[in-house]
Amino acid sequence: MASRLELHEELCTLLGSKYAYFQPPANVRMNYPAIRYKLSDIDKLSANNKAYRLVNGYEVTYIDKNPDSDMPKKLLEHFPMCSFDRWYAADDLNHWVFTIYY
């Protein structure tokens, strides 16, 4: 299982900044464009009644003022185990939500 810190570094590299936040508390002021992510699942692969592989699943939200950002496509192309879940707008910001198993 790859570490969360390795995922964090990959997200920062794709974003081109250090504005990736893991489970940020409500009092943290985020800078945009940004990525907010949290652990949302642990996928367990079993054989012979034993777990032989565990993969963390993260809910990753890319947030940007630009509705035409190419970052959502970059995320989908970069991570082989990435799926797009939904889009929504809030507080004049666009939010793209993905699930990434890493």
C-alpha positions as CSV (number, residue, x, y, z in Angstrom):
1,M,0.0,0.0,0.0
2,A,1.4,3.3,-1.0
3,S,1.6,6.0,1.6
4,R,-0.7,9.0,1.9
5,L,2.3,11.3,1.8
6,E,3.3,9.9,-1.6
7,L,-0.2,10.6,-2.9
8,H,0.1,14.1,-1.4
9,E,3.3,14.8,-3.3
10,E,1.8,13.5,-6.6
11,L,-1.3,15.8,-6.1
12,C,1.0,18.8,-5.4
13,T,3.1,18.0,-8.5
14,L,0.0,17.8,-10.7
15,L,-1.4,21.0,-9.2
16,G,1.8,22.9,-9.5
17,S,1.6,24.2,-6.0
18,K,1.4,23.1,-2.4
19,Y,-2.3,23.8,-2.1
20,A,-3.3,20.2,-1.5
21,Y,-5.1,19.7,1.9
22,F,-5.6,16.5,3.7
23,Q,-8.7,16.6,5.9
24,P,-8.4,20.3,6.6
25,P,-10.2,21.7,9.7
26,A,-12.8,24.3,9.2
27,N,-10.6,27.1,10.4
28,V,-8.0,26.6,7.6
29,R,-8.1,29.2,4.9
30,M,-7.6,27.4,1.6
31,N,-5.9,29.0,-1.4
32,Y,-7.3,28.2,-4.9
33,P,-7.0,26.3,-7.1
34,A,-6.7,23.6,-4.5
35,I,-7.2,19.9,-3.8
36,R,-8.9,18.7,-0.7
37,Y,-8.9,15.0,0.1
38,K,-9.8,12.6,2.8
39,L,-9.7,8.8,3.4
40,S,-13.1,7.4,2.3
41,D,-12.6,3.7,1.8
42,I,-10.2,0.8,2.2
43,D,-10.5,-1.8,-0.5
44,K,-9.7,-5.3,0.7
45,L,-8.8,-8.1,-1.8
46,S,-9.1,-11.5,-0.3
47,A,-8.0,-15.1,-1.2
48,N,-8.0,-18.2,0.8
49,N,-10.0,-16.5,3.6
50,K,-7.2,-13.9,4.1
51,A,-6.7,-10.3,3.1
52,Y,-3.7,-10.1,0.8
53,R,-4.0,-6.6,-0.5
54,L,-5.4,-3.4,1.1
55,V,-5.7,-0.2,-1.0
56,N,-6.8,3.1,0.5
57,G,-9.5,5.0,-1.3
58,Y,-9.6,8.8,-1.1
59,E,-12.3,11.2,-1.9
60,V,-10.5,13.9,-3.8
61,T,-12.1,17.3,-4.5
62,Y,-10.5,19.7,-7.0
63,I,-11.7,23.3,-6.4
64,D,-11.2,26.1,-8.8
65,K,-12.8,29.4,-9.9
66,N,-12.2,28.4,-13.5
67,P,-15.1,26.2,-14.8
68,D,-13.0,25.1,-17.8
69,S,-10.0,23.9,-15.9
70,D,-8.1,21.0,-17.4
71,M,-7.1,19.6,-14.0
72,P,-10.0,17.1,-13.8
73,K,-8.7,15.5,-17.0
74,K,-5.2,15.5,-15.7
75,L,-6.3,13.7,-12.5
76,L,-8.2,11.0,-14.5
77,E,-5.2,10.5,-16.9
78,H,-2.6,10.4,-14.1
79,F,-4.2,8.0,-11.7
80,P,-5.1,4.6,-13.1
81,M,-7.6,3.9,-10.3
82,C,-9.4,7.2,-10.5
83,S,-13.1,7.8,-11.2
84,F,-15.1,11.0,-11.5
85,D,-18.0,11.1,-9.1
86,R,-19.7,14.4,-9.4
87,W,-19.4,18.2,-10.0
88,Y,-21.1,21.0,-8.0
89,A,-20.7,24.7,-7.5
90,A,-20.6,26.4,-4.1
91,D,-19.4,29.8,-2.9
92,D,-18.6,30.8,-6.5
93,L,-16.2,27.9,-6.8
94,N,-16.4,24.8,-9.0
95,H,-15.9,21.4,-7.3
96,W,-15.0,18.2,-9.1
97,V,-15.1,15.1,-6.9
98,F,-13.2,12.0,-7.6
99,T,-12.4,8.7,-6.0
100,I,-8.8,7.7,-6.2
101,Y,-7.5,4.3,-4.9
102,Y,-3.8,4.7,-4.1
